[in-house]
Amino acid sequence: MSGKSLTLTIPNDLVEELKSLREDLLVELLQRGLREVKIDRALDSYARGGLSFAAAAEQAGISQPELSRHAYARGLEPSFSAATLSEELG
């Protein structure tokens, strides 16, 4: 696997858990975690009214239907006005 090295300071208890994981699993853990954090932050911004749903999906790096599934799973119901639907449908 090619890439760059990164040095982090993390809590000791977490170090002990991570020591037992192979490098490929650590990379997968970081990728999945980063993806989830992006989705959470995008949905938080959307819920506060700071982003439109389309902008939140773009910020999260996923499609609107996928963000919609995450939103519903978190108890958020995306609102789609007639103008939004018209814009989205082209």
PyMOL Python script that loads the backbone (N, CA, C, O; Angstrom):
from pymol import cmd

cmd.read_pdbstr("""\
ATOM      1  N   MET A   1       0.852  -1.175   0.000  1.00  0.00           N
ATOM      2  CA  MET A   1       0.000   0.000   0.000  1.00  0.00           C
ATOM      3  C   MET A   1       0.893   1.233   0.000  1.00  0.00           C
ATOM      4  O   MET A   1       1.797   1.354   0.827  1.00  0.00           O
ATOM      5  N   SER A   2       0.639   2.140  -0.926  1.00  0.00           N
ATOM      6  CA  SER A   2       1.437   3.354  -0.950  1.00  0.00           C
ATOM      7  C   SER A   2       0.673   4.471  -0.267  1.00  0.00           C
ATOM      8  O   SER A   2      -0.557   4.455  -0.210  1.00  0.00           O
ATOM      9  N   GLY A   3       1.394   5.419   0.239  1.00  0.00           N
ATOM     10  CA  GLY A   3       0.782   6.536   0.928  1.00  0.00           C
ATOM     11  C   GLY A   3       1.814   7.257   1.753  1.00  0.00           C
ATOM     12  O   GLY A   3       3.014   7.010   1.629  1.00  0.00           O
ATOM     13  N   LYS A   4       1.345   8.141   2.588  1.00  0.00           N
ATOM     14  CA  LYS A   4       2.216   8.910   3.464  1.00  0.00           C
ATOM     15  C   LYS A   4       2.000   8.466   4.897  1.00  0.00           C
ATOM     16  O   LYS A   4       0.945   7.940   5.251  1.00  0.00           O
ATOM     17  N   SER A   5       3.010   8.686   5.709  1.00  0.00           N
ATOM     18  CA  SER A   5       2.899   8.381   7.134  1.00  0.00           C
ATOM     19  C   SER A   5       2.290   9.576   7.852  1.00  0.00           C
ATOM     20  O   SER A   5       2.447  10.723   7.434  1.00  0.00           O
ATOM     21  N   LEU A   6       1.601   9.282   8.929  1.00  0.00           N
ATOM     22  CA  LEU A   6       0.967  10.310   9.741  1.00  0.00           C
ATOM     23  C   LEU A   6       1.190   9.948  11.197  1.00  0.00           C
ATOM     24  O   LEU A   6       0.978   8.802  11.593  1.00  0.00           O
ATOM     25  N   THR A   7       1.613  10.906  11.990  1.00  0.00           N
ATOM     26  CA  THR A   7       1.834  10.659  13.408  1.00  0.00           C
ATOM     27  C   THR A   7       0.697  11.291  14.199  1.00  0.00           C
ATOM     28  O   THR A   7       0.388  12.469  14.022  1.00  0.00           O
ATOM     29  N   LEU A   8       0.079  10.506  15.069  1.00  0.00           N
ATOM     30  CA  LEU A   8      -1.030  10.976  15.895  1.00  0.00           C
ATOM     31  C   LEU A   8      -0.756  10.675  17.356  1.00  0.00           C
ATOM     32  O   LEU A   8      -0.072   9.705  17.682  1.00  0.00           O
ATOM     33  N   THR A   9      -1.286  11.502  18.223  1.00  0.00           N
ATOM     34  CA  THR A   9      -1.277  11.201  19.645  1.00  0.00           C
ATOM     35  C   THR A   9      -2.696  10.792  20.004  1.00  0.00           C
ATOM     36  O   THR A   9      -3.637  11.570  19.853  1.00  0.00           O
ATOM     37  N   ILE A  10      -2.838   9.561  20.483  1.00  0.00           N
ATOM     38  CA  ILE A  10      -4.162   9.056  20.826  1.00  0.00           C
ATOM     39  C   ILE A  10      -4.131   8.482  22.238  1.00  0.00           C
ATOM     40  O   ILE A  10      -3.064   8.126  22.737  1.00  0.00           O
ATOM     41  N   PRO A  11      -5.285   8.390  22.882  1.00  0.00           N
ATOM     42  CA  PRO A  11      -5.344   7.872  24.254  1.00  0.00           C
ATOM     43  C   PRO A  11      -4.788   6.450  24.353  1.00  0.00           C
ATOM     44  O   PRO A  11      -4.939   5.643  23.436  1.00  0.00           O
ATOM     45  N   ASN A  12      -4.142   6.162  25.485  1.00  0.00           N
ATOM     46  CA  ASN A  12      -3.495   4.861  25.698  1.00  0.00           C
ATOM     47  C   ASN A  12      -4.442   3.679  25.539  1.00  0.00           C
ATOM     48  O   ASN A  12      -4.066   2.665  24.951  1.00  0.00           O
ATOM     49  N   ASP A  13      -5.660   3.791  26.051  1.00  0.00           N
ATOM     50  CA  ASP A  13      -6.589   2.660  25.949  1.00  0.00           C
ATOM     51  C   ASP A  13      -6.929   2.356  24.492  1.00  0.00           C
ATOM     52  O   ASP A  13      -7.122   1.198  24.123  1.00  0.00           O
ATOM     53  N   LEU A  14      -7.000   3.387  23.678  1.00  0.00           N
ATOM     54  CA  LEU A  14      -7.268   3.190  22.261  1.00  0.00           C
ATOM     55  C   LEU A  14      -6.054   2.583  21.563  1.00  0.00           C
ATOM     56  O   LEU A  14      -6.201   1.763  20.657  1.00  0.00           O
ATOM     57  N   VAL A  15      -4.867   2.983  21.982  1.00  0.00           N
ATOM     58  CA  VAL A  15      -3.638   2.412  21.416  1.00  0.00           C
ATOM     59  C   VAL A  15      -3.638   0.907  21.611  1.00  0.00           C
ATOM     60  O   VAL A  15      -3.306   0.161  20.689  1.00  0.00           O
ATOM     61  N   GLU A  16      -4.002   0.457  22.790  1.00  0.00           N
ATOM     62  CA  GLU A  16      -4.004  -0.980  23.082  1.00  0.00           C
ATOM     63  C   GLU A  16      -4.965  -1.726  22.166  1.00  0.00           C
ATOM     64  O   GLU A  16      -4.655  -2.822  21.699  1.00  0.00           O
ATOM     65  N   GLU A  17      -6.121  -1.139  21.909  1.00  0.00           N
ATOM     66  CA  GLU A  17      -7.082  -1.789  21.011  1.00  0.00           C
ATOM     67  C   GLU A  17      -6.574  -1.817  19.572  1.00  0.00           C
ATOM     68  O   GLU A  17      -6.758  -2.803  18.859  1.00  0.00           O
ATOM     69  N   LEU A  18      -5.941  -0.739  19.158  1.00  0.00           N
ATOM     70  CA  LEU A  18      -5.486  -0.633  17.771  1.00  0.00           C
ATOM     71  C   LEU A  18      -4.258  -1.478  17.468  1.00  0.00           C
ATOM     72  O   LEU A  18      -4.031  -1.859  16.320  1.00  0.00           O
ATOM     73  N   LYS A  19      -3.470  -1.771  18.489  1.00  0.00           N
ATOM     74  CA  LYS A  19      -2.244  -2.557  18.293  1.00  0.00           C
ATOM     75  C   LYS A  19      -2.523  -3.915  17.666  1.00  0.00           C
ATOM     76  O   LYS A  19      -1.702  -4.435  16.910  1.00  0.00           O
ATOM     77  N   SER A  20      -3.658  -4.478  17.974  1.00  0.00           N
ATOM     78  CA  SER A  20      -3.966  -5.828  17.501  1.00  0.00           C
ATOM     79  C   SER A  20      -4.499  -5.863  16.063  1.00  0.00           C
ATOM     80  O   SER A  20      -4.656  -6.941  15.489  1.00  0.00           O
ATOM     81  N   LEU A  21      -4.773  -4.706  15.487  1.00  0.00           N
ATOM     82  CA  LEU A  21      -5.344  -4.667  14.143  1.00  0.00           C
ATOM     83  C   LEU A  21      -4.260  -4.604  13.070  1.00  0.00           C
ATOM     84  O   LEU A  21      -3.222  -3.967  13.248  1.00  0.00           O
ATOM     85  N   ARG A  22      -4.527  -5.276  11.961  1.00  0.00           N
ATOM     86  CA  ARG A  22      -3.618  -5.203  10.816  1.00  0.00           C
ATOM     87  C   ARG A  22      -3.738  -3.825  10.170  1.00  0.00           C
ATOM     88  O   ARG A  22      -4.726  -3.115  10.359  1.00  0.00           O
ATOM     89  N   GLU A  23      -2.721  -3.469   9.414  1.00  0.00           N
ATOM     90  CA  GLU A  23      -2.691  -2.154   8.773  1.00  0.00           C
ATOM     91  C   GLU A  23      -3.892  -1.940   7.856  1.00  0.00           C
ATOM     92  O   GLU A  23      -4.480  -0.858   7.860  1.00  0.00           O
ATOM     93  N   ASP A  24      -4.263  -2.944   7.077  1.00  0.00           N
ATOM     94  CA  ASP A  24      -5.396  -2.775   6.163  1.00  0.00           C
ATOM     95  C   ASP A  24      -6.697  -2.532   6.923  1.00  0.00           C
ATOM     96  O   ASP A  24      -7.567  -1.802   6.448  1.00  0.00           O
ATOM     97  N   LEU A  25      -6.830  -3.142   8.103  1.00  0.00           N
ATOM     98  CA  LEU A  25      -8.030  -2.907   8.911  1.00  0.00           C
ATOM     99  C   LEU A  25      -8.021  -1.508   9.509  1.00  0.00           C
ATOM    100  O   LEU A  25      -9.071  -0.876   9.629  1.00  0.00           O
ATOM    101  N   LEU A  26      -6.845  -1.021   9.882  1.00  0.00           N
ATOM    102  CA  LEU A  26      -6.743   0.346  10.400  1.00  0.00           C
ATOM    103  C   LEU A  26      -7.118   1.359   9.318  1.00  0.00           C
ATOM    104  O   LEU A  26      -7.811   2.339   9.590  1.00  0.00           O
ATOM    105  N   VAL A  27      -6.658   1.117   8.102  1.00  0.00           N
ATOM    106  CA  VAL A  27      -6.990   2.007   6.990  1.00  0.00           C
ATOM    107  C   VAL A  27      -8.499   1.994   6.752  1.00  0.00           C
ATOM    108  O   VAL A  27      -9.109   3.047   6.566  1.00  0.00           O
ATOM    109  N   GLU A  28      -9.096   0.811   6.757  1.00  0.00           N
ATOM    110  CA  GLU A  28     -10.549   0.708   6.574  1.00  0.00           C
ATOM    111  C   GLU A  28     -11.290   1.429   7.696  1.00  0.00           C
ATOM    112  O   GLU A  28     -12.280   2.119   7.448  1.00  0.00           O
ATOM    113  N   LEU A  29     -10.818   1.272   8.916  1.00  0.00           N
ATOM    114  CA  LEU A  29     -11.416   1.945  10.067  1.00  0.00           C
ATOM    115  C   LEU A  29     -11.383   3.461   9.880  1.00  0.00           C
ATOM    116  O   LEU A  29     -12.380   4.140  10.125  1.00  0.00           O
ATOM    117  N   LEU A  30     -10.254   3.982   9.451  1.00  0.00           N
ATOM    118  CA  LEU A  30     -10.132   5.420   9.222  1.00  0.00           C
ATOM    119  C   LEU A  30     -11.034   5.885   8.082  1.00  0.00           C
ATOM    120  O   LEU A  30     -11.670   6.934   8.186  1.00  0.00           O
ATOM    121  N   GLN A  31     -11.096   5.126   7.009  1.00  0.00           N
ATOM    122  CA  GLN A  31     -11.946   5.502   5.874  1.00  0.00           C
ATOM    123  C   GLN A  31     -13.416   5.528   6.268  1.00  0.00           C
ATOM    124  O   GLN A  31     -14.137   6.477   5.959  1.00  0.00           O
ATOM    125  N   ARG A  32     -13.848   4.487   6.946  1.00  0.00           N
ATOM    126  CA  ARG A  32     -15.259   4.430   7.367  1.00  0.00           C
ATOM    127  C   ARG A  32     -15.574   5.525   8.380  1.00  0.00           C
ATOM    128  O   ARG A  32     -16.616   6.176   8.305  1.00  0.00           O
ATOM    129  N   GLY A  33     -14.665   5.717   9.319  1.00  0.00           N
ATOM    130  CA  GLY A  33     -14.877   6.748  10.335  1.00  0.00           C
ATOM    131  C   GLY A  33     -14.948   8.134   9.730  1.00  0.00           C
ATOM    132  O   GLY A  33     -15.809   8.932  10.100  1.00  0.00           O
ATOM    133  N   LEU A  34     -14.053   8.426   8.804  1.00  0.00           N
ATOM    134  CA  LEU A  34     -14.047   9.729   8.146  1.00  0.00           C
ATOM    135  C   LEU A  34     -15.337   9.940   7.364  1.00  0.00           C
ATOM    136  O   LEU A  34     -15.910  11.030   7.382  1.00  0.00           O
ATOM    137  N   ARG A  35     -15.787   8.908   6.688  1.00  0.00           N
ATOM    138  CA  ARG A  35     -17.036   8.995   5.925  1.00  0.00           C
ATOM    139  C   ARG A  35     -18.209   9.306   6.852  1.00  0.00           C
ATOM    140  O   ARG A  35     -19.031  10.172   6.550  1.00  0.00           O
ATOM    141  N   GLU A  36     -18.285   8.604   7.974  1.00  0.00           N
ATOM    142  CA  GLU A  36     -19.384   8.821   8.919  1.00  0.00           C
ATOM    143  C   GLU A  36     -19.330  10.212   9.545  1.00  0.00           C
ATOM    144  O   GLU A  36     -20.368  10.844   9.740  1.00  0.00           O
ATOM    145  N   VAL A  37     -18.131  10.690   9.859  1.00  0.00           N
ATOM    146  CA  VAL A  37     -17.988  12.035  10.428  1.00  0.00           C
ATOM    147  C   VAL A  37     -18.450  13.080   9.416  1.00  0.00           C
ATOM    148  O   VAL A  37     -19.135  14.034   9.782  1.00  0.00           O
ATOM    149  N   LYS A  38     -18.084  12.910   8.155  1.00  0.00           N
ATOM    150  CA  LYS A  38     -18.521  13.848   7.116  1.00  0.00           C
ATOM    151  C   LYS A  38     -20.045  13.867   7.011  1.00  0.00           C
ATOM    152  O   LYS A  38     -20.655  14.931   6.901  1.00  0.00           O
ATOM    153  N   ILE A  39     -20.645  12.694   7.046  1.00  0.00           N
ATOM    154  CA  ILE A  39     -22.109  12.602   6.963  1.00  0.00           C
ATOM    155  C   ILE A  39     -22.747  13.258   8.181  1.00  0.00           C
ATOM    156  O   ILE A  39     -23.697  14.027   8.041  1.00  0.00           O
ATOM    157  N   ASP A  40     -22.237  12.963   9.372  1.00  0.00           N
ATOM    158  CA  ASP A  40     -22.778  13.559  10.598  1.00  0.00           C
ATOM    159  C   ASP A  40     -22.697  15.082  10.568  1.00  0.00           C
ATOM    160  O   ASP A  40     -23.665  15.767  10.898  1.00  0.00           O
ATOM    161  N   ARG A  41     -21.545  15.604  10.171  1.00  0.00           N
ATOM    162  CA  ARG A  41     -21.378  17.064  10.128  1.00  0.00           C
ATOM    163  C   ARG A  41     -22.286  17.699   9.087  1.00  0.00           C
ATOM    164  O   ARG A  41     -22.860  18.761   9.324  1.00  0.00           O
ATOM    165  N   ALA A  42     -22.414  17.060   7.950  1.00  0.00           N
ATOM    166  CA  ALA A  42     -23.294  17.592   6.907  1.00  0.00           C
ATOM    167  C   ALA A  42     -24.740  17.605   7.385  1.00  0.00           C
ATOM    168  O   ALA A  42     -25.455  18.583   7.164  1.00  0.00           O
ATOM    169  N   LEU A  43     -25.177  16.533   8.035  1.00  0.00           N
ATOM    170  CA  LEU A  43     -26.550  16.483   8.545  1.00  0.00           C
ATOM    171  C   LEU A  43     -26.759  17.482   9.673  1.00  0.00           C
ATOM    172  O   LEU A  43     -27.835  18.072   9.777  1.00  0.00           O
ATOM    173  N   ASP A  44     -25.762  17.685  10.516  1.00  0.00           N
ATOM    174  CA  ASP A  44     -25.865  18.702  11.569  1.00  0.00           C
ATOM    175  C   ASP A  44     -26.037  20.090  10.958  1.00  0.00           C
ATOM    176  O   ASP A  44     -26.883  20.868  11.398  1.00  0.00           O
ATOM    177  N   SER A  45     -25.235  20.393   9.945  1.00  0.00           N
ATOM    178  CA  SER A  45     -25.344  21.695   9.273  1.00  0.00           C
ATOM    179  C   SER A  45     -26.706  21.852   8.612  1.00  0.00           C
ATOM    180  O   SER A  45     -27.309  22.923   8.674  1.00  0.00           O
ATOM    181  N   TYR A  46     -27.187  20.794   7.983  1.00  0.00           N
ATOM    182  CA  TYR A  46     -28.504  20.826   7.354  1.00  0.00           C
ATOM    183  C   TYR A  46     -29.597  21.058   8.402  1.00  0.00           C
ATOM    184  O   TYR A  46     -30.490  21.882   8.202  1.00  0.00           O
ATOM    185  N   ALA A  47     -29.522  20.332   9.510  1.00  0.00           N
ATOM    186  CA  ALA A  47     -30.544  20.438  10.557  1.00  0.00           C
ATOM    187  C   ALA A  47     -30.574  21.837  11.174  1.00  0.00           C
ATOM    188  O   ALA A  47     -31.638  22.313  11.571  1.00  0.00           O
ATOM    189  N   ARG A  48     -29.429  22.494  11.259  1.00  0.00           N
ATOM    190  CA  ARG A  48     -29.360  23.851  11.812  1.00  0.00           C
ATOM    191  C   ARG A  48     -29.762  24.908  10.786  1.00  0.00           C
ATOM    192  O   ARG A  48     -29.869  26.089  11.116  1.00  0.00           O
ATOM    193  N   GLY A  49     -29.983  24.486   9.548  1.00  0.00           N
ATOM    194  CA  GLY A  49     -30.363  25.425   8.506  1.00  0.00           C
ATOM    195  C   GLY A  49     -29.180  26.079   7.816  1.00  0.00           C
ATOM    196  O   GLY A  49     -29.352  27.026   7.048  1.00  0.00           O
ATOM    197  N   GLY A  50     -27.992  25.585   8.081  1.00  0.00           N
ATOM    198  CA  GLY A  50     -26.794  26.172   7.489  1.00  0.00           C
ATOM    199  C   GLY A  50     -26.520  25.716   6.073  1.00  0.00           C
ATOM    200  O   GLY A  50     -25.763  26.362   5.348  1.00  0.00           O
ATOM    201  N   LEU A  51     -27.126  24.614   5.669  1.00  0.00           N
ATOM    202  CA  LEU A  51     -26.914  24.068   4.326  1.00  0.00           C
ATOM    203  C   LEU A  51     -28.229  23.570   3.758  1.00  0.00           C
ATOM    204  O   LEU A  51     -29.105  23.113   4.492  1.00  0.00           O
ATOM    205  N   SER A  52     -28.358  23.663   2.451  1.00  0.00           N
ATOM    206  CA  SER A  52     -29.481  22.996   1.792  1.00  0.00           C
ATOM    207  C   SER A  52     -29.191  21.500   1.806  1.00  0.00           C
ATOM    208  O   SER A  52     -28.067  21.082   2.083  1.00  0.00           O
ATOM    209  N   PHE A  53     -30.192  20.710   1.512  1.00  0.00           N
ATOM    210  CA  PHE A  53     -29.984  19.264   1.508  1.00  0.00           C
ATOM    211  C   PHE A  53     -28.986  18.864   0.427  1.00  0.00           C
ATOM    212  O   PHE A  53     -28.141  17.996   0.644  1.00  0.00           O
ATOM    213  N   ALA A  54     -29.087  19.501  -0.739  1.00  0.00           N
ATOM    214  CA  ALA A  54     -28.153  19.201  -1.832  1.00  0.00           C
ATOM    215  C   ALA A  54     -26.727  19.564  -1.437  1.00  0.00           C
ATOM    216  O   ALA A  54     -25.793  18.814  -1.720  1.00  0.00           O
ATOM    217  N   ALA A  55     -26.556  20.713  -0.784  1.00  0.00           N
ATOM    218  CA  ALA A  55     -25.219  21.133  -0.349  1.00  0.00           C
ATOM    219  C   ALA A  55     -24.684  20.198   0.727  1.00  0.00           C
ATOM    220  O   ALA A  55     -23.488  19.913   0.766  1.00  0.00           O
ATOM    221  N   ALA A  56     -25.561  19.723   1.597  1.00  0.00           N
ATOM    222  CA  ALA A  56     -25.136  18.783   2.640  1.00  0.00           C
ATOM    223  C   ALA A  56     -24.654  17.478   2.019  1.00  0.00           C
ATOM    224  O   ALA A  56     -23.646  16.916   2.448  1.00  0.00           O
ATOM    225  N   ALA A  57     -25.369  17.000   1.016  1.00  0.00           N
ATOM    226  CA  ALA A  57     -24.952  15.769   0.330  1.00  0.00           C
ATOM    227  C   ALA A  57     -23.601  15.969  -0.336  1.00  0.00           C
ATOM    228  O   ALA A  57     -22.734  15.097  -0.283  1.00  0.00           O
ATOM    229  N   GLU A  58     -23.432  17.126  -0.962  1.00  0.00           N
ATOM    230  CA  GLU A  58     -22.152  17.418  -1.617  1.00  0.00           C
ATOM    231  C   GLU A  58     -21.026  17.490  -0.586  1.00  0.00           C
ATOM    232  O   GLU A  58     -19.942  16.952  -0.809  1.00  0.00           O
ATOM    233  N   GLN A  59     -21.286  18.154   0.540  1.00  0.00           N
ATOM    234  CA  GLN A  59     -20.274  18.258   1.602  1.00  0.00           C
ATOM    235  C   GLN A  59     -19.887  16.878   2.125  1.00  0.00           C
ATOM    236  O   GLN A  59     -18.718  16.620   2.414  1.00  0.00           O
ATOM    237  N   ALA A  60     -20.871  16.000   2.243  1.00  0.00           N
ATOM    238  CA  ALA A  60     -20.614  14.647   2.750  1.00  0.00           C
ATOM    239  C   ALA A  60     -19.967  13.756   1.700  1.00  0.00           C
ATOM    240  O   ALA A  60     -19.398  12.714   2.026  1.00  0.00           O
ATOM    241  N   GLY A  61     -20.055  14.168   0.444  1.00  0.00           N
ATOM    242  CA  GLY A  61     -19.466  13.374  -0.630  1.00  0.00           C
ATOM    243  C   GLY A  61     -20.298  12.170  -1.029  1.00  0.00           C
ATOM    244  O   GLY A  61     -19.772  11.168  -1.515  1.00  0.00           O
ATOM    245  N   ILE A  62     -21.616  12.279  -0.816  1.00  0.00           N
ATOM    246  CA  ILE A  62     -22.515  11.178  -1.167  1.00  0.00           C
ATOM    247  C   ILE A  62     -23.718  11.731  -1.927  1.00  0.00           C
ATOM    248  O   ILE A  62     -23.923  12.944  -1.986  1.00  0.00           O
ATOM    249  N   SER A  63     -24.504  10.837  -2.504  1.00  0.00           N
ATOM    250  CA  SER A  63     -25.690  11.258  -3.251  1.00  0.00           C
ATOM    251  C   SER A  63     -26.790  11.708  -2.289  1.00  0.00           C
ATOM    252  O   SER A  63     -26.776  11.363  -1.107  1.00  0.00           O
ATOM    253  N   GLN A  64     -27.734  12.476  -2.806  1.00  0.00           N
ATOM    254  CA  GLN A  64     -28.861  12.906  -1.982  1.00  0.00           C
ATOM    255  C   GLN A  64     -29.708  11.732  -1.497  1.00  0.00           C
ATOM    256  O   GLN A  64     -30.111  11.722  -0.334  1.00  0.00           O
ATOM    257  N   PRO A  65     -29.995  10.733  -2.353  1.00  0.00           N
ATOM    258  CA  PRO A  65     -30.757   9.590  -1.837  1.00  0.00           C
ATOM    259  C   PRO A  65     -30.036   8.878  -0.684  1.00  0.00           C
ATOM    260  O   PRO A  65     -30.670   8.443   0.278  1.00  0.00           O
ATOM    261  N   GLU A  66     -28.712   8.763  -0.789  1.00  0.00           N
ATOM    262  CA  GLU A  66     -27.980   8.118   0.300  1.00  0.00           C
ATOM    263  C   GLU A  66     -28.016   8.977   1.558  1.00  0.00           C
ATOM    264  O   GLU A  66     -28.196   8.455   2.658  1.00  0.00           O
ATOM    265  N   LEU A  67     -27.847  10.297   1.408  1.00  0.00           N
ATOM    266  CA  LEU A  67     -27.917  11.182   2.573  1.00  0.00           C
ATOM    267  C   LEU A  67     -29.312  11.122   3.180  1.00  0.00           C
ATOM    268  O   LEU A  67     -29.471  11.195   4.399  1.00  0.00           O
ATOM    269  N   SER A  68     -30.318  10.989   2.328  1.00  0.00           N
ATOM    270  CA  SER A  68     -31.697  10.874   2.801  1.00  0.00           C
ATOM    271  C   SER A  68     -31.862   9.667   3.720  1.00  0.00           C
ATOM    272  O   SER A  68     -32.512   9.756   4.761  1.00  0.00           O
ATOM    273  N   ARG A  69     -31.269   8.542   3.329  1.00  0.00           N
ATOM    274  CA  ARG A  69     -31.345   7.339   4.172  1.00  0.00           C
ATOM    275  C   ARG A  69     -30.683   7.584   5.529  1.00  0.00           C
ATOM    276  O   ARG A  69     -31.204   7.162   6.562  1.00  0.00           O
ATOM    277  N   HIS A  70     -29.542   8.262   5.525  1.00  0.00           N
ATOM    278  CA  HIS A  70     -28.863   8.574   6.790  1.00  0.00           C
ATOM    279  C   HIS A  70     -29.693   9.550   7.625  1.00  0.00           C
ATOM    280  O   HIS A  70     -29.765   9.427   8.848  1.00  0.00           O
ATOM    281  N   ALA A  71     -30.314  10.514   6.957  1.00  0.00           N
ATOM    282  CA  ALA A  71     -31.138  11.496   7.661  1.00  0.00           C
ATOM    283  C   ALA A  71     -32.316  10.811   8.353  1.00  0.00           C
ATOM    284  O   ALA A  71     -32.569  11.046   9.534  1.00  0.00           O
ATOM    285  N   TYR A  72     -33.030   9.965   7.617  1.00  0.00           N
ATOM    286  CA  TYR A  72     -34.169   9.254   8.206  1.00  0.00           C
ATOM    287  C   TYR A  72     -33.722   8.356   9.355  1.00  0.00           C
ATOM    288  O   TYR A  72     -34.430   8.236  10.355  1.00  0.00           O
ATOM    289  N   ALA A  73     -32.572   7.732   9.228  1.00  0.00           N
ATOM    290  CA  ALA A  73     -32.055   6.866  10.296  1.00  0.00           C
ATOM    291  C   ALA A  73     -31.763   7.662  11.562  1.00  0.00           C
ATOM    292  O   ALA A  73     -31.785   7.112  12.663  1.00  0.00           O
ATOM    293  N   ARG A  74     -31.491   8.950  11.411  1.00  0.00           N
ATOM    294  CA  ARG A  74     -31.198   9.810  12.559  1.00  0.00           C
ATOM    295  C   ARG A  74     -32.435  10.599  13.011  1.00  0.00           C
ATOM    296  O   ARG A  74     -32.348  11.466  13.880  1.00  0.00           O
ATOM    297  N   GLY A  75     -33.568  10.287  12.413  1.00  0.00           N
ATOM    298  CA  GLY A  75     -34.802  10.953  12.808  1.00  0.00           C
ATOM    299  C   GLY A  75     -35.039  12.292  12.130  1.00  0.00           C
ATOM    300  O   GLY A  75     -35.938  13.035  12.525  1.00  0.00           O
ATOM    301  N   LEU A  76     -34.246  12.609  11.118  1.00  0.00           N
ATOM    302  CA  LEU A  76     -34.454  13.843  10.358  1.00  0.00           C
ATOM    303  C   LEU A  76     -35.291  13.529   9.135  1.00  0.00           C
ATOM    304  O   LEU A  76     -35.111  12.495   8.491  1.00  0.00           O
ATOM    305  N   GLU A  77     -36.199  14.424   8.824  1.00  0.00           N
ATOM    306  CA  GLU A  77     -36.997  14.242   7.619  1.00  0.00           C
ATOM    307  C   GLU A  77     -36.700  15.400   6.676  1.00  0.00           C
ATOM    308  O   GLU A  77     -37.158  16.520   6.903  1.00  0.00           O
ATOM    309  N   PRO A  78     -35.938  15.138   5.625  1.00  0.00           N
ATOM    310  CA  PRO A  78     -35.607  16.213   4.688  1.00  0.00           C
ATOM    311  C   PRO A  78     -36.868  16.828   4.105  1.00  0.00           C
ATOM    312  O   PRO A  78     -37.789  16.122   3.695  1.00  0.00           O
ATOM    313  N   SER A  79     -36.896  18.151   4.076  1.00  0.00           N
ATOM    314  CA  SER A  79     -38.060  18.827   3.501  1.00  0.00           C
ATOM    315  C   SER A  79     -37.756  19.190   2.058  1.00  0.00           C
ATOM    316  O   SER A  79     -36.694  19.728   1.745  1.00  0.00           O
ATOM    317  N   PHE A  80     -38.685  18.893   1.208  1.00  0.00           N
ATOM    318  CA  PHE A  80     -38.535  19.205  -0.206  1.00  0.00           C
ATOM    319  C   PHE A  80     -39.716  20.068  -0.624  1.00  0.00           C
ATOM    320  O   PHE A  80     -40.854  19.601  -0.680  1.00  0.00           O
ATOM    321  N   SER A  81     -39.433  21.325  -0.917  1.00  0.00           N
ATOM    322  CA  SER A  81     -40.483  22.218  -1.400  1.00  0.00           C
ATOM    323  C   SER A  81     -40.740  21.930  -2.877  1.00  0.00           C
ATOM    324  O   SER A  81     -39.988  21.195  -3.517  1.00  0.00           O
ATOM    325  N   ALA A  82     -41.800  22.513  -3.404  1.00  0.00           N
ATOM    326  CA  ALA A  82     -42.100  22.347  -4.829  1.00  0.00           C
ATOM    327  C   ALA A  82     -40.943  22.885  -5.667  1.00  0.00           C
ATOM    328  O   ALA A  82     -40.590  22.301  -6.692  1.00  0.00           O
ATOM    329  N   ALA A  83     -40.355  23.995  -5.232  1.00  0.00           N
ATOM    330  CA  ALA A  83     -39.225  24.584  -5.963  1.00  0.00           C
ATOM    331  C   ALA A  83     -38.017  23.652  -5.924  1.00  0.00           C
ATOM    332  O   ALA A  83     -37.320  23.485  -6.925  1.00  0.00           O
ATOM    333  N   THR A  84     -37.777  23.052  -4.771  1.00  0.00           N
ATOM    334  CA  THR A  84     -36.650  22.123  -4.642  1.00  0.00           C
ATOM    335  C   THR A  84     -36.859  20.915  -5.535  1.00  0.00           C
ATOM    336  O   THR A  84     -35.940  20.490  -6.235  1.00  0.00           O
ATOM    337  N   LEU A  85     -38.062  20.361  -5.515  1.00  0.00           N
ATOM    338  CA  LEU A  85     -38.349  19.205  -6.360  1.00  0.00           C
ATOM    339  C   LEU A  85     -38.184  19.547  -7.833  1.00  0.00           C
ATOM    340  O   LEU A  85     -37.614  18.768  -8.598  1.00  0.00           O
ATOM    341  N   SER A  86     -38.681  20.708  -8.226  1.00  0.00           N
ATOM    342  CA  SER A  86     -38.551  21.137  -9.615  1.00  0.00           C
ATOM    343  C   SER A  86     -37.085  21.291  -9.997  1.00  0.00           C
ATOM    344  O   SER A  86     -36.671  20.878 -11.080  1.00  0.00           O
ATOM    345  N   GLU A  87     -36.303  21.887  -9.102  1.00  0.00           N
ATOM    346  CA  GLU A  87     -34.873  22.076  -9.346  1.00  0.00           C
ATOM    347  C   GLU A  87     -34.154  20.734  -9.448  1.00  0.00           C
ATOM    348  O   GLU A  87     -33.308  20.541 -10.320  1.00  0.00           O
ATOM    349  N   GLU A  88     -34.493  19.815  -8.556  1.00  0.00           N
ATOM    350  CA  GLU A  88     -33.830  18.520  -8.535  1.00  0.00           C
ATOM    351  C   GLU A  88     -34.195  17.664  -9.744  1.00  0.00           C
ATOM    352  O   GLU A  88     -33.371  16.902 -10.248  1.00  0.00           O
ATOM    353  N   LEU A  89     -35.436  17.797 -10.203  1.00  0.00           N
ATOM    354  CA  LEU A  89     -35.886  16.992 -11.334  1.00  0.00           C
ATOM    355  C   LEU A  89     -35.513  17.611 -12.678  1.00  0.00           C
ATOM    356  O   LEU A  89     -35.689  16.991 -13.726  1.00  0.00           O
ATOM    357  N   GLY A  90     -35.001  18.829 -12.638  1.00  0.00           N
ATOM    358  CA  GLY A  90     -34.498  19.470 -13.857  1.00  0.00           C
ATOM    359  C   GLY A  90     -35.557  20.163 -14.621  1.00  0.00           C
ATOM    360  O   GLY A  90     -35.280  20.747 -15.668  1.00  0.00           O
TER     361      GLY A  90
END
""", "prot")
cmd.dss("prot")
cmd.show_as("cartoon", "prot")
cmd.util.cbc("prot")
cmd.orient("prot")
